[in-house]
């Protein structure tokens, strides 16, 4: 719908077909150029640019960048040689007959002109400034593209799910606090002093109740909230595409999700080949040092634990020794290897041991002199290196060492330019453990219960069929019916078959150290519902911000969220979070003390 009270056409609607016709356009002055009695204005709206020619200097003189104007004029072809092949409207221009200033603009805190493409010139201000003036930042074409892409993706997902007979259901934002692996945001209930609502970390329990309710196929673009310590690519409030199905197993859910993903990617012109590949959680950790492996490139980790089982080198006398190949790394200057040590220390490691295989075959580097002759002689073959390569090592606990090597693998690929944002490598990661230890130093999730074990995903995840009868006897090795979808080294989403039998649920809660009394207090409503005929059910949720950022090729999820938070959950635009008045505080009941009654 182009025609409104202020325009007959959008900018990119003005084509050669309209030559000789009069049009009315409205938008922002992207930039202005003066050429001795003639001024050229690039008029911008959300579709793009069109050039406007102004022959009256008095009309052109007051116009500045980001003024909002309405232009009426005749469309003509640009003179020969003046076409702009980079613009959709590059063959035409509009000769202004009347220009009305709809709104003036002060001097800008930073430039948003399409013509300057500040991104390529690295002239964008710091993120805090961009977020403070987010309404200006969003005028930039890349940001407009991201918002439109996000909208198109949601439309595609909805259509795909509706074609599979899903029903969109909204769940509440104010719920009861339940354990889900992160801290809740809490809201005081003014009408019930001393009581609190929680903002949902996910609709997990509510969507399971919908399965008990007979909805069978539910979805929702759900707002979720987690009070986590801030990390670079996390937001305290986020969106997930939530999907749940009854009378299904893991294969049904994965097949459904693949259709949704293919539909989403098609909006950007990409064909996703189905079915998607799979890798087990253990294989992902062993080969790539990550439970969300980036498969756009190879270079898997090499385990050397057995190779160094009799080593004289004390550092390698460890439960796990692994390596990752640094192709062509032998020519790396010593100072860069020193920088790698600092890189490793920033990740919490003591360093990153290495050797280099010189072109003449000699083994060099700080580690080389500590190895036995036999180890030195066979090392190049063991790691698959060639003369001119280098190798990084990690030794210690299996998981910590693999995580370090996995991060080094990705960093090497990044420096080699192998992380093409327009190439998409999907995989399912399956066969996850059911539990994980609560004392894992590499994990910052909040423990769900009070034992030495917490849930790998959440406490409503079904043990795998092989473990139904014994998971509580051997929690360390118990496996689950759960699955993550990964793309380009990012976890796009995850799901599981849910527990629908109260006897299994009771045993899982017992492993987690959650007593029957605590279970009733925290989520008794779900356990009660399961007594009245709960169907087998399973589901998955895609992290929507992450999914959009992957398809958009954005460096951060903040670039695909209209109004994101900065570090520490701050909002530079509105100033939130902010203090409240004493009157507001008293009214909320935050300081309610039942002993005073």
Order of alpha helices (4+ residues) and beta strands (2+ residues): beta-beta-beta-alpha-beta-beta-alpha-alpha-alpha-alpha-beta-beta-beta-beta-alpha-beta-beta-alpha-beta-alpha-beta-beta-alpha-beta-beta-alpha-beta-alpha-beta-beta-beta-beta-beta-alpha-alpha-beta-alpha-alpha
